[in-house]
Amino acid sequence: MTRETINVAGISVEPGQRGYGYLHVGYLAARTEVRIPLQVLNGAADGPVVCLEATLHGWEPMGAEILRRALQRIDPAQLRGTIYCLPLANPFSVEFGGSVESTGTRVNPADLLDLNRVWPGKIVNGWLTEQMAYVIWSEVLSRCQYLVDYHDGTGACDELPVAFPHAIPEDAAIESSLADGVGGLGGATRLTPEYIADMNAKIRGMAEAFGSSVIWWRQTPVNPAMISGHCLVSGIVPLVVEAGGGGQIDFTIEQGVECTLNILKHLGMIDGDLVLPKRQIMVERYIVYRSLHGGFYLQEDGIVLGAEVRQGQLLGRVIDPLTSEVLEECRAPVNGIIISRRLKMPINPGGYIAHIADVDSMIWSRDNS
């Protein structure tokens, strides 16, 4: 079969070639253009169609660097299938705003909506964020069979690569959490038992192949207003992943690159053996631990990424920056593994302390040594 030229975002990408462009959304009040960067790799041979997307939340930009590095290692002339890459899906949330947690924001500062709560968006009578979702969905995601959605530890925390597969529950429960009434099933596939079993098996296969040392398996009600949830009910296989954080380049970035290439190998799009850690585990419980108090956060020695902690173990303290009074002792709520830990000293109530995988909820493990 002869491969076809891909036309999208004002560019034409021939088979075996790479192209760059922008999805046009609209203009702001002062006529600043709203556009979303796009990279397309049109493989020379047939294969799957994958969307690699990052930075739905501007305070989580490290997926963009992971994808930049990973795609530089791929030769479109040797690629089977097509890759659509959206490294900066929510560019205005990267450009503007700021908080103690990061230099970007979680929401779009133009309308204060979360791009991960408005799918599939709308173009008529829609807020800017809703229009952005509509353009991404109609021009890119609707062409795809698979989605990998990249997040990170925000500007406050670093984070190991971790796969967060969100599978469909056996009772096909759906709970929409919408922004301004947007989202929902749309033209969703009927969630038959056969569809659920097939989708969940594909999601699990991608999660295991990603190659993170920890996988958090979730089989809870699907929210179709989220990008992964809308893919779930629309026949597109999604995988949510996290890697990196703190706005910094560290060892987790190259690990994230290898994990990205693992997905493409798993799907048969590129050649090579999977690069896997010595041991992988899958858990059903994963704690996002936040502070109760504001102040300065002082972390205990030995609380590093990948560290094993015991329930009740001291992770750090929140202190009064004036009087040195200890306002809060932050202790591990479970026996687990530190997947993400706080880097920034100033902390507000509710600030991230750590993400901890509960090892007592382990449901699968694999020895790759």
N, C-alpha and C positions, 0 to 999 in steps of 0.2 A: 504494500500500500504506500502510495506517495504521500509524504508529509506535506501539510499545508502551511502557508504563511499565516502567522498570527497577527491580527490587527486589533490593537487595543491602545487606549490612552494616546491616540495620535501617532503611534509608531507602528511600523511593520517589521516583524521579526521572522526572517527566513529560517527554515530548518537548519539545525546545526549552528545557530547564531544566538547572540545575546543582545538584548535591547533595553534601553532605559527611557522612562517617560514619566508623566504625571497624570493622575486622574483629576480632571477638573470638576470642582464642586460648585463654586460660585465666587462671590466677592463680598468683602466686608464693607462697612459704611464708607471708609476712605478709599474704596476700590482696591484694597489689597486682595490678591487672588488667594482663594482657598484651594489648594491642590495637594494631592497625596502621592508621594514618590512610589514608583513601581519599577521593578526589574523583572524581565521576562527571559527565561532560558528555554528556547524551543529546540528540543532534542532532535538529533538527526534520525532517530528511530522511534517507533511507536512505544508507548508505555503509559503509565499513570499520569494524571494531572493533579498536581499538588500546589496548595497555597501555603507559603511560609510567611506568617504575619507576626509583627511585634509592635510594641508600644501603643496598644490600645489606651494605656495609662501613661501619661508623660513622665511620671516619676519612676518608670520602669523601662529605661532606654537600652539596657545592656543586650537585649535580644537583637537589636539593630546591629551591634558590633559583631555578635556571634554570626549573624546571617551574612554580614559583609565578608567576613573571613571565610566562612564555609563555602559561599558561592564562588569565591575566587579560586577555590580548589576544584571546581567542576568545569570540565570542558564540554560545552554544548554539543560539540561534534561527537562526543562519546556518550552523551546522555540519551536515555530511553524515556520518552515522555516529555512533559512540560512542567516547568516550575514558574509559578507566579510568586514574586516576593514583594511584600509590603512591609518594609523595615520600620517605617514611621507612620503607622496607620492613623495616629491622632496628632498631627504635627503641631497644632496650636497649644496642646497641653504640654508639649516639650518647650516651646518657645517662651511661654509666659507663665507668670505665677511664681510661687515659691512658698515654702513652709519650713518648719523645723525638720520635717521628714525628708525633704528633697529640694532640688532646684526646679522641678517641674510640678505639675499637679496631676491628680487622678482624673479630674474632669476637664472638659473643654471650657476655658475661661470665657468664651464668647456667649455661652448659654447655661453654663454650670451643669451640663448633662454628662453622664458617664457613657462613653461609647460602647461599653460592654453591657448596657442595659436597654438598648433601643432597637434591637434587630427584629426584622430586616430593614428597619428604617422606613422613611417615606419622603417623597419629593414634593408633594402638594400639601400645603399647610403644615410643613414640618420645620422644627427648629434646625439650626445648622448641623448639629450632631446627628440628627435623624437623617438629614440629607446626605451627610458623609457616609453613614451606614448604608443607605440606599444605593449610592454610587458604587461602593465597594462590593455590595452583594450582587447588584445587577451586572456590573462590568467585569468582575473578577471571580468572586466566590461561586456564583452560579455555574461557572465553567468547570469547576473542580470536583474531584472525587475525594480528596483528602485535605484536611487543614491541620497545621501545627501552629498553635497559638502560644507565643512566647511572653512570659512575664519575668520579673526578677524581684529581688528583696527590697526594692524601693531605694531612695537615696539614703536611708538610715541603716540598712543592713546588707551584709553580703549573704550569698546563698549558694549551696552546692546545686549542681543540676539535679532536678527531681521531676519525675513524671506524675501528673495529676489526672489520670484517666477518669472521666466522668461517664459512667455507663448508664444505660437505661434500666430502671427497676423492672422487675418481672411483671408488676402490675401496671406498667406503662404510665405511672403517675407523672403529671405535668403540673407545675405551679409557676405561673408567670409572675415575675416581679418587674413591672414595667416603669419606664420613665414617660410621663405624659401620655399614657395609654398606647404606646407603641410596642410592637412585638407581637408574639402569638404564633399560631400555627401556620397561617398563610396557606400555601399549597402543600402542606406537609404530607409525607408518606404515612399511610395508615400503619400504626404500630402493632403489627401482628406478632404473635410469639416467635414466628420464624424470622421476622425482620429484627426483632430485639436480640435473639440469639446470634444472628449473623453479625449485626452491628457490634455487639459487645465483644465477640470473639476477635473482630478486626481491631477494635480499640485496644484490647488487652495485648494482642500481638505487637502493635506499634509501641505500647508502653514498655513491654519487656525488651524490645529491640532498641529503644532509645538509649539504654545503657546506663541509666542512673543507678546509683547504689540503693536508692530507696524509691519505691513507687507507692503512691497513696491511691488505693482503689476506692472509688466512691460510686455507689449505686443508689442514689437518692433522687427525689423528684427532679425532672428535667425543667429547666427554665428557658423557654425558647426566646426570651428577650436577650439572652446572652449569646455571643457569637457561636460558642461550642454547642449550646442547647439548640439553637436554630439549625445548625448543621445536623445535629442528631436526628431531628424530626424531618429533615429534608433530604436524606439519603447521602449526605456527605460525612465521611468518617473523621471525627475530630480528636485531637489530642492536645491537652493543655500541659505546658511544661514551664518550669522556672529555672533560671540559672543566672548567677552573677548578682551584682547589686552594689549599692553605695556609690554608683557612678564611677567605679574604678576598674582598671584593668588588672586582673589577677589570674590565678591558675584556673579558676572556674570558667573563664571565657574559652580557653582552648578545649577544656573538657566539654563545654557546650557545643563547640564546633564538631568534635568527634561524635557527639550524640546526634547532631543534625545529620551528619553523613551516614550514621547508622540507620536512620529512618529511610533515607534514600536507597541504601543497600537493601534493607528489608523489603522495600517495595519493588526491588529489581531495576531501579533506575540507573544505578551506577554499580560498578564492580568493586569487589573487595570484601574482606571478612569484617564482621562486626568487632568494634573495639569495646570490650566490656570490662567492668571492674571484677575483682576477684570474687566478690560475692554480691548478690542482689537480694533484696527482700521486698515484699509487698505487705503493706499494713492497711488496716481499715480505719485506724484512728491517727489523726495528725493534729497536734495542738498548735494553734497560733496564740502565743502567750503575749499579753499586753500589760503595761503598767497601770497601776491605780492612781499614782501620784505624779506630779510634775517636779522637775528639779534637774540635777545632773546625775547621769547614770555611770557608775563605775563597775566595770565587769571584772569578775573573778579570774585569776590566772587559770589557764587550762581549758577555758570555755572557747574552744576553737571549732571550726567546721568539721563535722564528722565525729566529734567527741561523744563518747557514751556517758550518759549521766544517770544517776539514780533518783528516784522520786524523793523530793525533799532537799536535794542537793542545792547549795547556794550557787546561783548563776551570777548575781551581781546585786548592787544596792543603788537605790535612788536616794540621794542626799540633798539637803538644803545647801545651795552654793554659797550662802552667807554664813550660816552657823555651823555647818558640817553635821547637823542632826541627820540621823538615818531615818528617812521617811518611809522606806519600804525595803524589805528584804525579798528579792525575787528568787523563788525556789522552783526547781523543776516539778511540774505537777504530775509527771509520769516517769517511768523508766524508759529512756529513749535515746535517740541519736540527734545531735544538734545539726539541723539542716540549714538554719539561718540564724544569725545572731547579730545583735545591735552593734553598730560601729560608732554612731554619733553620741556624744556625751549629753547635750541638752535634750530633755525629753518632756513632752506634755502628757497629761493623763490620756491613757489609751495608746501610747506609743509602743511600737513593736519592741519586745525584749528578745524573743527567739521563736523559731519554728522547731518543733520537736516531734519526730516520728515515734509513736508509741510502740515499742518493740513487743509488748505483751499482746498487741492486737495483730501480730504477724499471721498472714494467711498463706504465704508462699515464700519460698527462698530457692536460690539457684547458686551452685558453686561453679564458677567459671575458671578456676585456677587450673 
